[in-house]
């Protein structure tokens, strides 16, 4: 049986392949832009080097298949905040739809940042890792790996988070107005701050174990008296509820409407 011969992959320091990022790597990538098409879900063409973006200069600007500009920032080093800032600046300055950041060592916090940006409506962001390898005594070859890019799941997550954020903002405004109005009627919630949650509550101020709370839902709202005398106090809770139930008509007259027991969860 003939033994299959398999070569051994060896990683080559990037600076042995491209000594200078601007002088060597960026021109090489301009002439070999197709290598990015092998790892991305977009097709790039017509790359231009050192394109102006206001007072700044972009490493490379290419076009996607619809003709939209795509900015490419190269960094043959560990990712840093400065280059992330450049990427954002170039994207907005050129009104690009996509941005590609090529680094030799992506930091975890920058991976998270790019993933977060892909949840927004700013554009599509790609973080790529560049390495150089050889097999046995072969010439060095580039190895480009997609670390993080846009996805439908990410966009949907972004939409969901935005909806939650808007919902929380609306709730907080609602509680702010309600609590201001309530101060003209009672001081029970005077020390309660508006929150983003769908309920607020405070001690009823009469007996221990009683809480008055408001709860709002999509199509309904409740004003509740919550009875909880503490652990192992079920009989005491029930006795107090029965006292309230006996006075139901008086309480409803004072309240101005029908009251119902809250369903037990």
Secondary structure, 3 states (H helix, E strand, C coil): CCCCCCCCEEEECHHHHCCCHHHHHHHHHHHCCHHHHCCCCCCCEEEEEEEEECCEEEEEEEECCCCCEEEEEEEEEECCHHHHHHHHHHHHHCCCCEEEEEEEECCHHHHHHHHHHCCCCCCEEEEEEEEEEEECCCCCEEEEEEEECCCHHHHHHHHHHHHHHHHHHHHHHHHHHHHHHHCCCCCCCCCCCCCCCCEEEEECCCCCCEEEEEEECCCCEEEEEEECCCCCCHHHHHHHHHHHHHCHHHHHHHHCCCCCCCCCC
